[in-house]
Amino acid sequence: MCKIIKNALNTSRNLNILEITIFKFYLVSFVLILSILFPIILSSSIYFYIILFVVLDLLSIVFLVKKEWNFLKKIFTEKWYRAFKNYWVLDFALFKLTLASFWLLLAKVFPVFLEVHIWVYLTIVGFWIWYFLAKNFWSIINKK
């Protein structure tokens, strides 16, 4: 299990900007699936989601700038820039929590996101799982 987590972290460090965009669609879909299946997730006040997003967003920006201060320049100038190469597990988890809190806030403000059929979101999640497995998992199995 530890080997799978280590390889998953190495794969996340090697994601380029296009793959990070695909990963964001995966996270959005996953959060909205959880919101549809468990409506209690959206039962808090909207102020809670605003404060959660602002705090997590500020922490993410601080960590991102601390790890690599010129990341915006690199994102727009380098075609295959790897944004997460200097991130640790907690930094990557903070990025995922920030994005998830943003989409929870949007789902709270615009409930129309929860009206989309769940199979659309499951298709997006399935695509990312397939992509991640194709990129990472088969290389784990082939190495002994």
C-alpha atoms as one frame of an Amber mdcrd trajectory, in Angstrom:
protein
   0.000   0.000   0.000   2.836   2.374   0.833   4.367   1.689  -2.597   1.110
   2.656  -4.322   0.930   5.934  -2.370   4.562   6.710  -3.162   4.013   6.044
  -6.872   0.807   8.110  -6.847   2.723  11.023  -5.327   5.475  10.668  -7.927
   2.851  10.644 -10.667   1.191  13.762  -9.250   4.546  15.526  -9.209   4.949
  14.763 -12.909   1.574  16.140 -13.988   1.820  18.929 -16.527  -0.670  21.784
 -16.848  -2.989  19.889 -19.215  -3.092  16.876 -16.892  -3.735  19.138 -13.906
  -6.741  20.553 -15.777  -8.054  17.010 -16.306  -7.386  16.347 -12.620  -9.434
  19.422 -11.681 -12.405  18.091 -13.683 -12.018  14.830 -11.780 -12.047  16.617
  -8.413 -15.058  18.739  -9.382 -16.977  15.665 -10.478 -16.015  13.727  -7.367
 -17.105  16.547  -5.044 -20.411  16.953  -6.861 -21.026  13.176  -6.739 -20.474
  13.269  -2.975 -22.804  16.271  -2.698 -25.526  14.440  -4.602 -25.159  11.187
  -2.684 -24.737  12.805   0.736 -26.785  16.041   0.886 -25.631  16.621   4.468
 -22.339  17.879   3.007 -24.133  21.030   1.834 -26.208  21.512   4.977 -23.951
  24.131   6.587 -24.377  27.870   6.244 -22.969  29.560   3.180 -20.660  31.581
   5.428 -18.938  28.369   6.487 -18.118  27.533   2.856 -16.925  31.077   2.140
 -14.626  31.114   5.176 -13.381  27.597   4.406 -12.559  28.500   0.827 -10.859
  31.793   1.689  -8.693  30.227   4.396  -7.706  27.236   2.257  -7.093  29.437
  -0.782  -4.797  31.756   1.150  -2.884  28.797   2.563  -2.551  27.277  -0.917
  -1.232  30.510  -2.378   1.255  30.929   0.465   2.555  27.369   0.039   2.654
  27.675  -3.744   4.599  30.929  -3.624   6.869  29.530  -0.926   7.684  26.457
  -3.006   8.045  28.288  -6.291   7.646  32.041  -6.362   7.455  32.458 -10.161
   4.887  29.739 -10.889   2.534  32.053 -12.828   5.267  32.989 -15.278   6.135
  29.340 -15.801   2.508  28.297 -16.271   2.049  30.775 -19.111   5.465  30.412
 -20.748   6.479  26.763 -20.424   4.293  24.403 -22.408   4.790  21.244 -20.335
   5.478  22.854 -16.975   5.140  20.500 -13.998   3.497  22.601 -11.311   3.532
  20.021  -8.509   7.136  18.843  -8.768   8.161  20.558  -5.514   4.995  19.677
  -3.612   4.780  17.265  -0.723   1.746  15.145   0.134   0.255  17.776   2.449
   0.691  20.525  -0.144  -1.080  18.436  -2.751  -3.847  17.586  -0.253  -4.237
  21.297   0.489  -4.624  21.962  -3.242  -7.325  19.283  -3.466  -9.147  20.625
  -0.397  -9.056  24.165  -1.786 -10.579  23.080  -5.060 -13.163  20.909  -3.293
 -14.183  23.750  -0.966 -14.602  26.077  -3.952 -16.938  23.640  -5.683 -18.885
  23.012  -2.501 -19.381  26.764  -2.266 -20.566  26.909  -5.880 -22.871  23.928
  -5.353 -24.341  25.700  -2.329 -24.875  28.958  -4.250 -25.950  27.339  -7.545
 -27.798  24.081  -6.824 -28.205  23.537 -10.572 -24.837  21.734 -10.472 -26.555
  19.019  -8.466 -29.279  18.561 -11.088 -26.932  17.074 -13.680 -27.330  13.338
 -13.966 -24.835  11.474 -11.794 -23.641   9.374 -14.761 -22.074  12.460 -16.330
 -19.955  12.960 -13.246 -19.190   9.243 -13.002 -17.967   9.277 -16.615 -15.544
  12.105 -15.844 -14.313  10.337 -12.707 -13.940   7.098 -14.663 -11.937   8.858
 -17.365  -9.495  10.228 -14.799  -9.132   6.852 -13.091  -8.448   5.250 -16.476
  -5.892   7.954 -17.329  -4.190   7.690 -13.949  -4.006   3.913 -14.174  -2.643
   4.074 -17.704  -0.013   6.558 -16.595   0.943   5.018 -13.276  -0.497   1.661
 -12.303   0.684  -0.492 -15.193   4.230   0.693 -14.659   3.925  -0.451 -11.020
   2.738  -3.907 -12.022   5.420  -4.361 -14.671   8.222  -3.439 -12.234   9.115
  -6.171  -9.826
